[in-house]
């Protein structure tokens, strides 16, 4: 009987092992059938595309003027400039619908570390007349040596002071103010030339299909010194 007991014991152990193996296989098979799912290419593209801008102006300064473009104009090494975007609020009293301010600064690893290299203020208005009117008001409030110049189909006023140069542009419903602090430029390039170069790079990003009115009259010097605003901040 002892031999039979041993045989039955071995049989029982074998059956138990078989049950465990089958259970493990079933579990493993079940786990293998739970294949993780991934979004389709269309879903990925839908989530990757940023939302459309809420108005005329780009919501991100990197799409108004790229860091690479500024580095090229100022003769700075790649990766030495950072940009900060600040969105303004509408100003119904002057028919301004939106405003985006961009500050381009030298990074810690660059030769101009910690310095503001360029400020770009873009504003959009309800209609070209309101845009041209505010451009005249803002340009008249700037003090310094000034001259009017065309930039393609846009009109501009260049104001130069010892510490900075300001280029104020009107193009359809858009006002654009670029402020270049005094700094060494490649090949001793004049600040006005550099600002025009930069404005030509910015204008396509902030232009609209609205037909621009005839160029507004040149800002007069009568209002110069009457609340001159730094960096064209009222645009």
Long-range contacts (C-beta under 8 A, 24 or more apart in sequence): 54-98, 55-97, 55-98, 55-124, 56-97, 56-98, 56-124, 56-173, 56-174, 56-206, 56-208, 57-98, 57-99, 57-100, 57-122, 57-123, 57-124, 57-174, 57-206, 58-100, 58-205, 58-206, 59-85, 59-87, 59-100, 60-85, 61-85, 61-100, 61-102, 61-104, 61-120, 63-205, 64-100, 64-102, 64-120, 64-122, 64-202, 64-205, 64-206, 65-102, 65-104, 65-118, 65-120, 65-198, 65-201, 65-202, 65-205, 67-104, 69-198, 69-201, 70-104, 70-117, 70-118, 70-198, 73-194, 73-197, 73-198, 73-201, 74-112, 74-117, 74-118, 74-183, 74-185, 74-186, 74-194, 75-185, 75-186, 76-106, 76-110, 76-111, 76-112, 76-117, 77-110, 77-111, 79-107, 79-109, 79-110, 80-106, 80-107, 80-109, 80-110, 80-111, 80-112, 80-113, 81-105, 81-106, 81-107, 81-110, 81-112, 81-117, 82-106, 82-107, 88-123, 94-125, 94-130, 94-133, 94-134, 95-125, 95-126, 95-127, 95-130, 95-134, 96-123, 96-124, 96-125, 96-126, 96-130, 96-134, 97-124, 97-125, 97-126, 98-123, 98-124, 99-123, 99-124, 99-235, 112-183, 115-181, 115-183, 116-181, 117-181, 117-183, 118-178, 118-179, 118-180, 118-181, 118-198, 119-177, 119-178, 119-179, 119-231, 120-176, 120-177, 120-178, 120-179, 120-198, 120-202, 121-176, 121-177, 121-178, 121-179, 121-231, 121-232, 121-233, 121-235, 122-174, 122-175, 122-176, 122-202, 122-206, 123-174, 123-175, 123-176, 123-235, 124-173, 124-174, 124-175, 124-206, 124-208, 125-173, 125-174, 125-175, 126-173, 127-173, 128-172, 128-173, 128-210, 128-211, 128-212, 128-213, 129-213, 130-173, 131-170, 131-172, 131-173, 131-174, 131-175, 132-170, 132-213, 132-216, 133-216, 134-175, 134-234, 134-235, 135-168, 135-169, 135-170, 135-175, 135-216, 135-219, 135-235, 136-216, 136-217, 136-219, 137-223, 137-234, 138-168, 138-175, 138-177, 138-229, 138-232, 138-234, 138-235, 139-168, 139-219, 140-219, 140-220, 140-221, 140-222, 140-223, 140-224, 140-226, 141-223, 141-224, 141-226, 141-227, 141-228, 141-229, 141-234, 142-166, 142-168, 142-224, 142-228, 142-229, 142-232, 143-224, 143-225, 143-228, 146-219, 146-221, 148-218, 148-219, 149-196, 150-215, 151-196, 151-199, 151-200, 151-203, 152-200, 152-203, 153-212, 154-199, 154-203, 154-212, 155-215, 155-216, 156-196, 156-199, 157-218, 157-219, 158-192, 158-195, 158-196, 160-191, 160-192, 164-231, 165-191, 165-192, 165-195, 166-231, 166-232, 167-192, 167-195, 167-196, 167-198, 167-199, 168-232, 168-235, 169-199, 169-203, 170-216, 171-203, 171-206, 171-207, 171-212, 172-207, 172-208, 172-210, 172-211, 172-212, 172-213, 173-208, 173-210, 174-206, 174-207, 174-208, 175-235, 176-202, 176-203, 176-206, 176-235, 177-231, 177-232, 177-235, 178-202, 179-231, 179-232
